[in-house]
Amino acid sequence: MNTGKYTCLEIFARGAGAEGRVRVVSEKYGKVEKEAGDGYYAWLKFSLEPWEDYEISCESCEVSFCYLSGNRDILEAGVLFLERDGESGVFAAADRAGWYDHPLREAYHFSPWKNWSNDPNGLCWFQGYYHMFYQQNPHGQEWSDMYWGHAVSRDLVHWRHLPIALAPGQEILESGGELIGGAFSGCAAAREDEVFFYLTRHREASRGDGEMVEQQWMTRSRDMLHFTEEKCVIAQKPAGASCDFRDPKVLEIGDTWYMVLGSALDGRGAILLYESEDMENWRYVHPLLVEEKADIRCFECPDFMELDGKYLAIGAFMGHQDACGRHQMSRYYVGSWKDKRLAVESEGWFDFGSNCYAMQSFAHQGRRICIGWVFDLYGEHIVYENGACGSMTIPRELHIKNGRLYMTPVEEIRRLEGETIYRGGGENAEVRHIKGNAYRAEITCRENVFFNILLGEDEGKSISLVNDREGLRIVTKGVKSEGICFRADVEQVRKLEIFMDRRMVEVYVNDGEAAGTKIFYNTSKEGCFVLRAKEPDNIEGVCVGLMGSIWG
Ligand code: FRU
């Protein structure tokens, strides 16, 4: 392998036995060997010369994730992933576009190179780039000890992978599975030429018989690649707070910095409020809000912001099932900021499809943008070699109108629009064999039309969007979420924007009045869009166009 412009090799390896090691050899510079910890994952970093040939070999160890970094243009070009050939054992650069070109990978929704990801973290714009960190397990397709993955974008559409930013503490990695936890969710706050990061460090015994410790930590960065030594800023939870005490999100109101944290107080889901003048010393104020009605274990990943003259809090309901049978919905609360509490005036569900969790927002140039984690809440993930579990929604622009949260996909996503494959109106539409199964459909209606739109079909499984007397909803068949009513809380449907992306779909209703995300694994390389309306005359227009990939 020739290093080209790269000067660092990063390998995530697990030793199997005391002899586990990774060896990197070049004719000119000789051999460097690093031990892969026996039974635990080590993050091995090798400094390499650019434009040199190296041979990588592994002994008694398993490599799960591997890339070249250290390139000068890393913020533009990202890292270069290496994959190991199963037969020869040789590591070689993988082709990015080809890697993502798979029916079970999204074409234009962000997902990691492979393996598990969850919540978006540390979203911000800094020195010309949008940064997205996210919860990641580089070692497998299931949740495990948490790292912070990192990606960067100029336009919120095309992302490039950057080196993993944060790792679980050494005591967790070296505990041989006895301790679990790691770098849990958190946020970023850019201040002049520095970015402050806040995160939860979590530690508990895997047997579940010990104390669960969650503390809030901070670190800073000036280049988004190197981070200062972490400092614990909140070590103890306030009286009455449950063991769930995590996911800091920081915002500025006036001259004061505030932090919200997800927790429960005396058995009720609560968003806790802290304040600080210097971003380092934090004082507990009181709860920003307590959820009195719903039966939830705690709030996770709360967010709080000023928006369109109101204040908006959003939080994910851990351990909750709603009246429709939907799991772990997120709820939003609109109100005013009174005595450092949110005086709630109206509220609603964040995403009616319920495969969207742990959203996080940030502000840039007057826009409030959020990204949610597309979460396989119903156990529908299909594991396959080099697959990924977890992806992100299209970045959404948030607004409040008449006390209601509106969400629309950022306009930049339209840059991916390709060939129009159907244009019509006043009639039913049947478009089949859609190559690549990545498309955008827009439907406008003269009045509230009853319809059934088939969005995907695969070996006895299907997903449809239905509007009838029971309202607008996503209906799945032949999959684990069958029977659950994914209903949008809208009175009528006048406009739909549907983003089908291979194994998932996002639906935006009436220019943002509701948004719904639903996973649907479709092993076929071709998609479909079949619209049957009760009164097709009232369908004003239908347009279906292909969407390009963000990885090309
Ligand atoms: C939400 C969550 C967070 C936590 C993280 C751990 O999905 O459970 O509360 O910080 O994921 O990965």
Boltz pocket constraint, residues with backbone or C-beta under 6 A from the ligand:
constraints:
  - pocket:
      binder: B
      contacts: [[A, 118], [A, 119], [A, 135], [A, 144], [A, 146], [A, 183], [A, 184], [A, 185], [A, 200], [A, 246], [A, 247], [A, 300], [A, 301], [A, 357], [A, 358]]
      max_distance: 6.0
